[in-house]
Amino acid sequence: MNNSQRGQRAFVFCLILAALLPFLSWVLSALGVPCRSILDDEGLRWLFRHINDCLHSRLMMCALCCLMMQGVIQKSGILPLGRAFRDPRFLRYLAIYAVVFIPILLAAAAPESPLRSITGGLAGSPLLDGLLFLGWFSFIVFCLCYGHTKHEPWTKMLTHGIRNHPLVIPFAIVLSFCWQCVEYMVAPL
């Protein structure tokens, strides 16, 4: 069994689990297990009010970002790095990347920086809250610019990972739905 078949089986398993969770919650609450039923009045209201939350969950965004990153890295020609480091265009873009990114980090070092938290530390600061996205976005832009100089269309680079792994996004949506259902079921009554 190859990885594609394993992924498809895991996806089907999660789909079945997502379909069974509301019924499982109903059976468990009927048996006296301390959990909330998704199929009672309050549970159905919750389900229809929060069904869209799985489309913009952290897991869904992470899956989408990882797929875009994988496609951009593969199609931009940035790998292998040994070859890229010898390319003057790569070094030029790397210098621009450093000139833009390093001052942001240095700005956070200033004692009265708005990038620090209210207490003046880095824990819970806007910088740390946005650092993952800022790093991902700037790296994507870097790879897109480098790949575009090699005449690779941006749309092809951005969608390559999504086209090669079409089940990742639906899988993330289903897993997010299952997680939300379990969170609702075990929340204090």
Backbone hydrogen bonds in HBPLUS format (Angstrom, degrees):
<---DONOR---> <-ACCEPTOR-->    atom                        ^
c    i                          cat <-CA-CA->   ^        H-A-AA   ^      H-
h    n   atom  resd res      DA  || num        DHA   H-A  angle D-A-AA Bond
n    s   type  num  typ     dist DA aas  dist angle  dist       angle   num
A0006-ARG N   A0002-ASN O   3.11 MM   4  6.44 156.6  2.16 149.9 157.1     1
A0007-GLY N   A0003-ASN O   2.89 MM   4  6.07 158.1  1.93 148.1 153.8     2
A0008-GLN N   A0004-SER O   2.96 MM   4  6.21 154.3  2.03 145.8 152.8     3
A0009-ARG N   A0005-GLN O   2.93 MM   4  6.14 156.6  1.99 146.5 152.8     4
A0010-ALA N   A0006-ARG O   2.89 MM   4  6.11 156.8  1.94 149.1 155.7     5
A0011-PHE N   A0007-GLY O   2.93 MM   4  6.10 153.0  2.01 143.3 150.9     6
A0012-VAL N   A0008-GLN O   2.95 MM   4  6.19 160.0  1.99 148.0 153.0     7
A0013-PHE N   A0009-ARG O   2.89 MM   4  6.07 157.1  1.94 146.6 153.3     8
A0014-CYS N   A0010-ALA O   2.96 MM   4  6.21 158.3  2.01 146.6 151.8     9
A0015-LEU N   A0011-PHE O   2.90 MM   4  6.18 151.4  1.98 147.5 156.0    10
A0016-ILE N   A0012-VAL O   2.95 MM   4  6.21 160.9  1.99 151.9 156.2    11
A0017-LEU N   A0013-PHE O   2.88 MM   4  6.14 158.8  1.93 148.8 155.4    12
A0018-ALA N   A0014-CYS O   2.81 MM   4  5.98 156.1  1.86 146.4 152.8    13
A0019-ALA N   A0015-LEU O   2.99 MM   4  6.27 147.9  2.10 143.6 152.2    14
A0020-LEU N   A0016-ILE O   2.93 MM   4  6.15 142.8  2.07 145.1 155.8    15
A0021-LEU N   A0017-LEU O   2.88 MM   4  5.93 138.6  2.05 151.2 160.4    16
A0024-LEU N   A0020-LEU O   2.77 MM   4  5.95 157.2  1.82 159.8 167.7    17
A0025-SER N   A0021-LEU O   2.85 MM   4  6.01 157.8  1.90 154.4 159.3    18
A0026-TRP N   A0022-PRO O   3.12 MM   4  6.35 151.6  2.20 140.5 147.8    19
A0027-VAL N   A0023-PHE O   2.93 MM   4  6.20 162.0  1.97 151.9 156.1    20
A0028-LEU N   A0024-LEU O   2.88 MM   4  6.04 167.6  1.90 153.2 156.9    21
A0029-SER N   A0025-SER O   3.00 MM   4  6.10 160.0  2.04 143.8 149.3    22
A0030-ALA N   A0026-TRP O   2.95 MM   4  6.10 147.4  2.06 142.0 151.5    23
A0031-LEU N   A0027-VAL O   2.95 MM   4  6.19 138.7  2.12 144.4 155.5    24
A0033-VAL N   A0028-LEU O   2.98 MM   5  5.35 146.4  2.10 166.2 156.4    25
A0032-GLY N   A0029-SER O   3.21 MM   3  5.15 156.3  2.27  97.7 104.6    26
A0035-CYS N   A0033-VAL O   2.69 MM   2  5.80 118.5  2.07 121.6 104.2    27
A0036-ARG N   A0185-MET O   2.87 MM 149  4.51 159.6  1.91 126.6 132.4    28
A0044-LEU N   A0040-ASP O   2.85 MM   4  6.03 159.2  1.90 159.4 164.1    29
A0045-ARG N   A0041-ASP O   3.06 MM   4  6.31 156.1  2.12 147.5 154.3    30
A0046-TRP N   A0042-GLU O   2.94 MM   4  6.19 160.6  1.98 147.4 152.9    31
A0047-LEU N   A0043-GLY O   2.81 MM   4  6.02 160.1  1.85 148.1 153.9    32
A0048-PHE N   A0044-LEU O   3.02 MM   4  6.19 170.6  2.03 151.8 153.0    33
A0049-ARG N   A0045-ARG O   2.95 MM   4  6.01 143.6  2.09 144.4 155.1    34
A0050-HIS N   A0046-TRP O   2.90 MM   4  5.92 147.1  2.01 151.6 159.1    35
A0051-ILE N   A0047-LEU O   2.94 MM   4  5.55 110.2  2.44 143.0 153.7    36
A0053-ASP N   A0050-HIS O   3.11 MM   3  5.31 149.3  2.21 104.8 114.0    37
A0055-LEU N   A0052-ASN O   2.96 MM   3  5.53 154.5  2.03 115.8 123.6    38
A0056-HIS N   A0053-ASP O   3.25 MM   3  5.60 147.6  2.36 105.4 113.7    39
A0061-MET N   A0057-SER O   3.03 MM   4  6.32 164.7  2.05 152.7 156.7    40
A0062-CYS N   A0058-ARG O   2.82 MM   4  5.96 156.6  1.87 148.0 155.1    41
A0063-ALA N   A0059-LEU O   2.91 MM   4  6.08 158.0  1.96 147.1 152.9    42
A0064-LEU N   A0060-MET O   2.97 MM   4  6.18 162.7  2.00 150.7 155.2    43
A0065-CYS N   A0061-MET O   2.89 MM   4  6.04 164.1  1.91 149.5 154.2    44
A0066-CYS N   A0062-CYS O   2.88 MM   4  6.01 162.5  1.91 149.8 154.8    45
A0067-LEU N   A0063-ALA O   2.99 MM   4  6.13 158.8  2.03 147.4 153.1    46
A0068-MET N   A0064-LEU O   2.98 MM   4  6.18 161.8  2.01 149.7 154.9    47
A0069-MET N   A0065-CYS O   2.86 MM   4  6.02 159.4  1.90 148.9 155.2    48
A0070-GLN N   A0066-CYS O   2.88 MM   4  6.03 159.8  1.92 148.0 153.3    49
A0071-GLY N   A0067-LEU O   3.04 MM   4  6.23 162.5  2.08 148.6 152.8    50
A0072-VAL N   A0068-MET O   2.93 MM   4  6.10 162.9  1.96 152.2 157.1    51
A0073-ILE N   A0069-MET O   2.92 MM   4  6.03 162.6  1.95 151.8 156.5    52
A0074-GLN N   A0070-GLN O   3.03 MM   4  6.15 163.8  2.06 146.5 151.2    53
A0075-LYS N   A0071-GLY O   2.90 MM   4  5.96 167.8  1.92 152.1 155.9    54
A0076-SER N   A0072-VAL O   2.93 MM   4  5.60 142.8  2.07 141.2 148.6    55
A0083-ARG N   A0080-PRO O   3.22 MM   3  5.77 129.2  2.49 110.5 120.8    56
A0084-ALA N   A0080-PRO O   3.26 MM   4  6.58 158.5  2.31 145.8 152.2    57
A0085-PHE N   A0081-LEU O   2.82 MM   4  5.98 157.1  1.88 158.8 162.5    58
A0086-ARG N   A0083-ARG O   3.22 MM   3  5.44 142.2  2.37 101.0 111.3    59
A0087-ASP N   A0084-ALA O   3.00 MM   3  5.18 154.5  2.06 107.1 115.3    60
A0090-PHE N   A0087-ASP O   3.12 MM   3  5.37 120.4  2.49 103.4 117.1    61
A0091-LEU N   A0087-ASP O   3.24 MM   4  6.64 160.5  2.28 153.2 158.1    62
A0092-ARG N   A0088-PRO O   2.94 MM   4  6.13 149.4  2.03 144.1 152.7    63
A0093-TYR N   A0089-ARG O   2.93 MM   4  6.20 164.4  1.95 153.6 156.8    64
A0094-LEU N   A0090-PHE O   2.83 MM   4  6.02 151.4  1.91 148.3 157.5    65
A0095-ALA N   A0091-LEU O   2.96 MM   4  6.12 150.7  2.04 141.1 148.0    66
A0096-ILE N   A0092-ARG O   3.06 MM   4  6.39 158.9  2.11 148.3 153.8    67
A0097-TYR N   A0093-TYR O   2.86 MM   4  6.01 157.5  1.91 146.4 153.2    68
A0098-ALA N   A0094-LEU O   2.93 MM   4  6.16 154.8  1.99 144.9 151.3    69
A0099-VAL N   A0095-ALA O   2.90 MM   4  6.12 155.4  1.96 148.3 155.3    70
A0100-VAL N   A0096-ILE O   3.02 MM   4  6.24 144.2  2.15 146.1 154.8    71
A0101-PHE N   A0097-TYR O   2.89 MM   4  5.97 163.0  1.92 150.8 156.2    72
A0102-ILE N   A0098-ALA O   2.97 MM   4  5.54 164.3  2.00 141.4 146.6    73
A0105-LEU N   A0101-PHE O   3.36 MM   4  6.77 155.9  2.42 149.0 154.9    74
A0106-LEU N   A0102-ILE O   2.89 MM   4  6.18 154.9  1.95 153.8 162.0    75
A0107-ALA N   A0103-PRO O   2.77 MM   4  5.88 147.3  1.88 143.4 151.8    76
A0108-ALA N   A0104-ILE O   3.30 MM   4  6.57 139.0  2.48 137.1 146.5    77
A0109-ALA N   A0106-LEU O   2.98 MM   3  5.12 141.5  2.13  99.8 111.4    78
A0110-ALA N   A0107-ALA O   3.38 MM   3  5.61 149.7  2.48 101.6 109.1    79
A0113-SER N   A0110-ALA O   3.25 MM   3  5.24 155.8  2.31 118.6 116.0    80
A0116-ARG N   A0113-SER O   3.23 MM   3  5.67 167.9  2.24 111.5 114.8    81
A0127-LEU N   A0115-LEU O   3.27 MM  12  5.10 157.9  2.32 140.6 136.7    82
A0117-SER N   A0121-GLY O   2.91 MM   4  5.53 175.8  1.91 169.8 168.4    83
A0120-GLY N   A0117-SER O   2.97 MM   3  5.16 154.9  2.03 106.3 114.6    84
A0125-SER N   A0122-LEU O   3.10 MM   3  5.11 151.2  2.19 130.1 124.1    85
A0129-ASP N   A0125-SER O   3.02 MM   4  6.29 154.9  2.09 149.9 157.8    86
A0130-GLY N   A0126-PRO O   3.00 MM   4  6.11 150.4  2.09 145.8 151.7    87
A0131-LEU N   A0127-LEU O   2.81 MM   4  5.63 115.5  2.24 142.1 158.5    88
A0134-LEU N   A0130-GLY O   2.84 MM   4  5.91 164.2  1.87 156.6 162.1    89
A0135-GLY N   A0131-LEU O   2.83 MM   4  5.88 162.2  1.86 148.2 152.9    90
A0136-TRP N   A0132-LEU O   2.92 MM   4  6.09 163.8  1.95 148.0 153.0    91
A0137-PHE N   A0133-PHE O   2.75 MM   4  5.83 174.5  1.75 158.6 160.6    92
A0138-SER N   A0134-LEU O   2.94 MM   4  5.93 164.1  1.96 144.8 150.0    93
A0139-PHE N   A0135-GLY O   2.99 MM   4  6.02 152.8  2.07 142.5 150.1    94
A0140-ILE N   A0136-TRP O   2.91 MM   4  6.13 155.6  1.97 151.0 158.1    95
A0141-VAL N   A0137-PHE O   2.94 MM   4  6.21 162.8  1.97 151.9 156.3    96
A0142-PHE N   A0138-SER O   2.91 MM   4  6.06 156.2  1.96 141.9 149.1    97
A0143-CYS N   A0139-PHE O   2.88 MM   4  6.13 165.5  1.90 152.2 155.2    98
A0144-LEU N   A0140-ILE O   2.81 MM   4  6.00 157.4  1.86 151.2 158.4    99
A0145-CYS N   A0141-VAL O   2.90 MM   4  6.07 162.0  1.93 151.5 155.9   100
A0146-TYR N   A0142-PHE O   2.98 MM   4  6.20 163.1  2.01 150.0 155.2   101
A0147-GLY N   A0143-CYS O   2.77 MM   4  5.85 161.6  1.80 148.6 154.4   102
A0148-HIS N   A0144-LEU O   2.80 MM   4  5.84 144.1  1.93 141.2 151.0   103
A0149-THR N   A0145-CYS O   3.28 MM   4  6.51 141.5  2.44 140.2 148.0   104
A0150-LYS N   A0147-GLY O   3.02 MM   3  5.18 144.6  2.15  99.9 110.8   105
A0152-GLU N   A0147-GLY O   3.28 MM   5  5.71 154.0  2.36 139.3 142.7   106
A0151-HIS N   A0148-HIS O   2.94 MM   3  4.93 153.1  2.01 110.1 111.1   107
A0157-MET N   A0153-PRO O   3.14 MM   4  6.51 154.9  2.21 148.7 155.9   108
A0158-LEU N   A0154-TRP O   2.89 MM   4  6.13 164.0  1.92 159.2 162.9   109
A0159-THR N   A0155-THR O   3.07 MM   4  6.07 150.2  2.16 142.2 149.1   110
A0160-HIS N   A0156-LYS O   3.05 MM   4  5.73 119.3  2.44 138.6 148.8   111
A0163-ARG N   A0159-THR O   2.91 MM   4  6.07 159.8  1.95 155.8 161.0   112
A0164-ASN N   A0160-HIS O   2.98 MM   4  6.17 148.8  2.08 146.0 154.6   113
A0165-HIS N   A0161-GLY O   3.06 MM   4  6.09 137.4  2.24 139.5 149.2   114
A0168-VAL N   A0165-HIS O   3.38 MM   3  5.96 164.4  2.41 117.7 121.9   115
A0171-PHE N   A0167-LEU O   2.90 MM   4  5.85 152.6  1.98 147.3 156.1   116
A0172-ALA N   A0168-VAL O   2.90 MM   4  6.10 152.6  1.97 146.2 153.2   117
A0173-ILE N   A0169-ILE O   3.00 MM   4  6.27 154.3  2.06 151.4 158.5   118
A0174-VAL N   A0170-PRO O   2.94 MM   4  6.18 162.4  1.98 150.7 154.8   119
A0175-LEU N   A0171-PHE O   2.89 MM   4  6.07 164.3  1.91 151.4 156.2   120
A0176-SER N   A0172-ALA O   2.93 MM   4  5.98 154.3  1.99 141.0 148.4   121
A0177-PHE N   A0173-ILE O   2.94 MM   4  6.19 152.8  2.01 144.9 152.4   122
A0178-CYS N   A0174-VAL O   2.92 MM   4  6.22 163.3  1.95 153.3 157.3   123
A0179-TRP N   A0175-LEU O   2.90 MM   4  6.12 161.2  1.94 149.5 154.8   124
A0180-GLN N   A0176-SER O   2.93 MM   4  6.14 159.2  1.97 149.0 154.4   125
A0181-CYS N   A0177-PHE O   2.94 MM   4  6.20 155.7  2.00 151.2 158.0   126
A0182-VAL N   A0178-CYS O   2.96 MM   4  6.22 163.1  1.99 153.7 157.8   127
A0183-GLU N   A0179-TRP O   2.89 MM   4  6.10 159.4  1.93 149.8 156.0   128
A0184-TYR N   A0180-GLN O   2.96 MM   4  6.17 154.6  2.03 144.1 150.8   129
A0185-MET N   A0181-CYS O   2.88 MM   4  6.13 159.8  1.93 150.1 156.1   130
A0186-VAL N   A0182-VAL O   3.01 MM   4  6.20 160.7  2.05 155.3 158.4   131
A0187-ALA N   A0183-GLU O   3.10 MM   4  5.95 118.4  2.49 137.4 150.1   132
